[in-house]
């Protein structure tokens, strides 16, 4: 079975200045692995995700001079039951806004948990954000990326070469955007770049998923390393 990424539901982008934000309800297929990207502005503490299934944090990092946070959560959808992922922000007050976007993953190694070869993040201000893996991606593996910056145009991002944009949303007060892109296979690069001419503060992340049948030992994956989210 080939690895594939499909959205669970449309992305949400909200500026309600709240302690909790609800994503869009979606119904997975039984057996889907779910990955959810969250960007919370005005926060630098980890929050939590809830809704129908058990959501576990995969990784998180801050950007924009430690003012905003990007988090990645995963869940195993044992049943085809509708879920509304709801993010509760971390300690220290409300978030000024939040973007939530969930992806269904099929054909990946493990399926009941993410078997991930590499995670790379980066932050900055220059145009055309990029990440650099510790090793070249494997051509059969799938790559899933999320990018955010402090510009509110919803059509500013171009997905990296060989990738397909899945979602792009934005909100104002403060100005923020979020874009998700995927490549189910065929990428062998070490450095991967988005096209974006804006030079506001940004944070980007890229995950490399093992395709089914290629990672028999969970200790060879980031998800099996007890929270060690470095490149391997």
N, C-alpha and C positions, 0 to 999 in steps of 0.2 A: 504494500500500500504506500503510495507516494505521500510525502509530507505536504500538508496544506494548512494555510491560515485563512480563516473566515471570520468576519466580524460577528460578535454575539448580538450587538444592537448598536444603534447610532451613538456617537460620542455626545457627552453633555459638557457644557461650558457655562459656569454660573458665577455670578458676582454677588451673592447674597450676604457675604460677610457673616458666615455661620460656623458653628462647631461641627456640623454634619451636612453631607452632600449626598444626594441620591443620583445614581446613574440611570441609564435607560434600561427598562426591563427587557430581557431577552430569554429565549428558551434554547438551551443547547441540545444536541443529540446525546443520548445516553452513551457514556464512554469518552466524551470530549475532555481534553485538558483545557482549562481556561486560564488565560493570562490577562491581567488587568493593569493598565498603566494609570497612574494618578499623579497629577501635578497640583499642588496646593500652594498658592501664593501667600506671602506674608508668614510662612511657617518654616522652621528649621528643626522641628521635632517630629519623630515618627508617629504616624497615626495607625488606624486599623481599618480593615475592610470586612464587611459582613453581608450576608444575604444568601439564604437557602443552603449553600454549600459551605464547607470549611475553607476559609481563605487564609493563606499563609504568606507572609512577606518573603519575597525572594531576595530583594535588595532595595536600597534607597540611597540617595545622595542629595546634597544641597547645591544650589548654584545662585547666581545673582548676589554675590558677596554674602553667601550664607543666609539669604532672605527668603528663598523659595525651596521647596522640596519636590523631588520626583521619586515616586515609590512604584515598585512592581510587586504584584501579588499573584498567586496561583491557587487554583482549586481543581479538584477532580469532580466532574459532573457524572455521578453514578446513574442518575435518572434524567429523563427529559422533562425537567421541571423548571418553570419560569423563575428567574432570579432577577432581583433589582439590587445590584451591588451598591452598598452605601458606605461611604467613607466618613469615619469619625476622626477629626484632626487630633494631633498630638497636644501635649501640655503647653500652656502659655497663652491661651486665648484663641479666638476665632481665626480662621483663614480668610483672607480678603477675597478669595475666589478659588475655584477648583475645576479641573478637567478630568473626566473619567472616561476611559475607553477600554472595552474588553474584547478579546480575540479568542476564537475557538481554534484549537490545534488538533489536527488528526495526522496519523502516520508517523508520529514521533516515537523515539525510543521511550520505553516505560509506559507512557500515556497516563498512568495514575499519579505520576509526579513528573516535573520537568527534568529531563536529562540534558544538561546544557554544557557544552564544551567550553564556551568562553562568554564572559560578560565584559564589555568595555564601556566606560563613561568618559565624558569630557565636558568642560565648561569653558566659556570665553566670551569675547566681545567681537571678534573679527567676523567678517562675512564668510559664508560657506563653512558652517560647522562640520567637524569631522571627529571620528573615533579611530583609534589604532589598536587592533588586537595584538596580543602577544605572539600569535602565530597566524599564518594565513588560514582563512576559512576553508573548510573541506567542501568540495563541489557538490556532494550529495546532501549536505546539511541545509537546514532552513535558517534564515536570518530574519529577525523581527526587531524593528527599531522605533524609538520614540524620540521626538525632538520638541523643545519648547523654548520660546524666547519672550522678550518684553515688547513685542509689537503686536497690534491687534488685528491686522489684516488677515483674513481667513484664506487667502489665496497666495501666500508669499513663499511657500515651500515647494521645492521640486525634489522628489525622492532621489536617493542615490542611484547611480547608473546600475541598471539591471534589476531595480526594485520597482514595486508598484505601490502607489499611495493608497492607503486604506481609509484614512480619515484626516481631515484638517479642520480645526475649529478655533475660535478665538473669543475673547471677551474684553471688556473695557473696565477701567476703574478698579485695579490698575490694568494697563494693557498687557495681555498675555495671549499666547497661542499654543497649540499643541498639534503635532502631526505624527501619524503612525504610518510606517511603510514596511513592506515585506518582500522577501525573495525566497520562494520555496526551495530553490536549488540553483546551482550554477555559478555561485559567487566564490572566488578563490582569492580575493584581495585581503591584504592586511589592514590597509587604511581605507575607510569608507567615508565619503563626503556627501553632505546635502548641499543643494544650491539655494542660497538665500542671501540677498544683497544687504539685508538689514544688519546693523552693527550694535543692536541692543543686547543686553546680557542673555546668554543662552545656556542650556544644558541638554545633552544628548546621551542616549544609551542604545546599545545594540546587543542583542542576545543571539547566540549561535546554538541551535537545537540539533541534537543528534537525530538523524533519520532512523526509523525502526530497523533493528538488526545490526547496528554498528557500535553499540556501547553496552556490553554485557555486564560490566562491573559498575555499580552506582558510584563507587569511590573515584571513578574516572570522570565524573560529571561535577559541575559546580554545585548542583542541588544535593549531591551526596557528600559534601565536604563540611557539614555542620556549620553552615552559615559563612564559609569562606567564599567571598564573591570576587576573587581575583581571577585573572586569566590563568588558564592551566595549559 
